[in-house]
Amino acid sequence: MTVFKKILLPIDLAHEEQIDEQIKVAVAIANNEEAEIHMLYVDQSLIHRAGYPHLSKKNVTDHQGDAVKKIDVFLNKLPKNLKGDSLCREGTAHDQIVETAEELGVDAIILMAQKPGISSYFIGSNAERVVRHAHCSVFVIRED
């Protein structure tokens, strides 16, 4: 069995209930070996800045600081063989996930995906774009 040593977990803090499932998969693919877990939150609030002109740089910085604090709660739950860190990026989710994976040289990405609907049929999902463009293995956990 392949053992993955550097794993990226892109997380959606709007769905914190999914993060424990991602961690379970990370533990399984690390196969009780030492591994690095990089939890990535992508802040997409400035993508459509025209729709949110009231967002100041301080608002964004505060939001990202809150995101890192929430991630740290999950990192503290990791088993001893897994070392974790939190990352926060700005931009579109799929682009930042692929870029971060390449920069860190991860072996695997574990992400959640919703069941496809009509909107993903026409525009595609973040999971689909990550699978298509990532340089490493991608594990997609389908939400019920």
C-alpha positions as CSV (number, residue, x, y, z in Angstrom):
1,M,0.0,0.0,0.0
2,T,1.2,3.5,-0.8
3,V,1.9,5.6,2.2
4,F,1.3,9.3,1.8
5,K,3.7,11.6,3.8
6,K,2.5,15.1,2.8
7,I,-1.3,15.6,2.7
8,L,-3.3,18.7,1.9
9,L,-6.8,19.1,3.3
10,P,-8.6,22.0,1.7
11,I,-11.4,22.8,4.2
12,D,-14.6,24.7,4.0
13,L,-15.3,26.3,7.3
14,A,-18.9,26.8,6.3
15,H,-19.1,22.9,6.6
16,E,-17.0,22.2,9.7
17,E,-18.8,18.9,10.2
18,Q,-16.9,17.5,7.2
19,I,-13.4,18.2,8.5
20,D,-13.4,15.2,10.9
21,E,-14.2,12.9,7.9
22,Q,-11.2,14.4,6.0
23,I,-9.0,13.8,9.0
24,K,-10.1,10.2,9.2
25,V,-9.1,9.6,5.6
26,A,-5.8,11.4,6.2
27,V,-5.1,9.1,9.1
28,A,-5.9,6.1,7.0
29,I,-3.7,7.0,4.0
30,A,-0.8,7.9,6.3
31,N,-1.0,4.3,7.5
32,N,0.2,5.0,11.0
33,E,3.4,6.5,9.6
34,E,4.7,10.0,10.4
35,A,3.1,12.5,8.0
36,E,2.5,16.2,7.5
37,I,-1.1,17.5,7.3
38,H,-1.6,20.9,5.7
39,M,-5.1,22.3,6.3
40,L,-5.9,25.0,3.8
41,Y,-8.7,27.6,4.0
42,V,-9.3,29.6,0.8
43,D,-10.9,33.0,1.5
44,Q,-12.9,33.8,-1.6
45,S,-14.4,37.0,-0.2
46,L,-12.4,39.4,-2.4
47,I,-13.0,37.6,-5.6
48,H,-16.3,39.5,-6.1
49,R,-15.2,42.6,-4.3
50,A,-17.7,44.8,-6.2
51,G,-20.4,42.9,-4.5
52,Y,-18.9,43.5,-1.1
53,P,-17.4,47.1,-1.2
54,H,-17.6,47.3,2.6
55,L,-14.9,44.7,3.1
56,S,-11.8,46.5,4.3
57,K,-8.4,44.9,4.5
58,K,-8.8,44.7,8.3
59,N,-12.1,42.8,7.9
60,V,-10.4,40.3,5.6
61,T,-7.4,40.0,8.0
62,D,-9.7,39.5,11.0
63,H,-11.7,36.9,9.1
64,Q,-8.6,35.0,8.1
65,G,-7.3,35.1,11.6
66,D,-10.5,33.6,12.8
67,A,-10.2,30.9,10.2
68,V,-6.7,29.9,11.4
69,K,-8.0,29.7,15.0
70,K,-10.8,27.4,13.9
71,I,-8.3,25.2,11.9
72,D,-6.0,25.0,14.9
73,V,-8.8,23.4,16.9
74,F,-8.9,20.6,14.4
75,L,-5.1,20.3,14.2
76,N,-5.0,19.7,18.0
77,K,-7.1,16.6,17.4
78,L,-4.6,15.0,15.1
79,P,-2.9,11.8,16.3
80,K,0.7,12.1,17.4
81,N,2.1,10.7,14.2
82,L,0.6,13.5,12.2
83,K,2.2,17.0,12.3
84,G,-0.2,19.7,11.1
85,D,-0.2,23.3,10.1
86,S,-2.8,25.8,9.0
87,L,-2.7,27.8,5.8
88,C,-4.9,30.6,4.6
89,R,-5.0,31.9,1.0
90,E,-7.0,34.3,-1.0
91,G,-8.5,33.6,-4.5
92,T,-10.5,30.9,-6.2
93,A,-10.6,27.6,-4.3
94,H,-9.5,25.3,-7.1
95,D,-6.6,27.5,-8.2
96,Q,-5.3,28.0,-4.7
97,I,-5.6,24.2,-3.8
98,V,-3.6,23.2,-6.9
99,E,-1.0,25.9,-6.4
100,T,-0.6,25.2,-2.7
101,A,-0.3,21.4,-3.4
102,E,2.5,22.1,-6.0
103,E,4.3,24.6,-3.7
104,L,4.3,22.2,-0.8
105,G,5.1,19.1,-2.9
106,V,2.2,17.1,-1.3
107,D,1.6,13.5,-2.2
108,A,-2.2,13.7,-1.8
109,I,-5.1,16.0,-1.6
110,I,-8.2,15.0,0.4
111,L,-11.3,17.1,-0.3
112,M,-15.1,17.0,0.1
113,A,-17.5,17.2,-2.8
114,Q,-21.3,17.5,-3.0
115,K,-23.3,15.3,-5.2
116,P,-23.4,16.8,-8.6
117,G,-26.4,18.9,-9.6
118,I,-27.4,20.9,-12.5
119,S,-25.1,23.8,-11.7
120,S,-22.0,21.6,-11.6
121,Y,-23.0,20.1,-14.9
122,F,-22.6,23.4,-16.6
123,I,-19.8,25.1,-14.7
124,G,-18.0,22.2,-13.0
125,S,-17.1,21.8,-9.4
126,N,-13.9,22.7,-7.4
127,A,-13.3,19.0,-6.9
128,E,-13.5,18.3,-10.6
129,R,-11.0,21.1,-11.4
130,V,-8.6,19.9,-8.7
131,V,-8.7,16.3,-9.9
132,R,-8.1,17.5,-13.4
133,H,-5.1,19.8,-12.6
134,A,-3.4,18.4,-9.5
135,H,0.0,16.8,-9.9
136,C,-0.7,14.3,-7.1
137,S,-3.3,11.8,-6.0
138,V,-6.7,13.3,-5.1
139,F,-9.1,11.7,-2.8
140,V,-12.7,13.0,-3.2
141,I,-15.1,12.2,-0.4
142,R,-18.6,12.4,-1.6
143,E,-21.1,14.0,0.9
144,D,-24.3,12.1,1.5
